[in-house]
Amino acid sequence: MRLGKLIFPGPPAVVVPAFMAKQVLRSIAITHLHAVKLYGLPPHHFDPFDRMIIAQAMVEQMTVLTSDREFEKYPIDVIWCGR
């Protein structure tokens, strides 16, 4: 289901890889360790995709960039951006 929150200047299959290469970003696969962490998260946030990002940040000890204030309810490092 598309919520229309992301607007791309072209086809995502072209734009996203080009942007990632330009910014020297890499993707991160979802592993069983992330799934286990996700299962144990308290239900502060109800978006399953965001919960997986939170679980990955916890397991990988990574910082999350977000404008979603629900993320502050979890013990992760956040850089606030956007809204």
JONOR-V275247 format. One line per field, one symbol per residue. burial: b if it has 16 or more other C-alpha atoms within 10 Angstrom, else e. A space follows every 50 residues. Layout:
burial=???
//
This chain:
burial=eeeeeeeeeeeeeeeeeeeeeeeeeeeeeeeeebeebbeeeeeebeeeee bbbbbbbbbeeeebebeeeebeebebbbeeeee
//
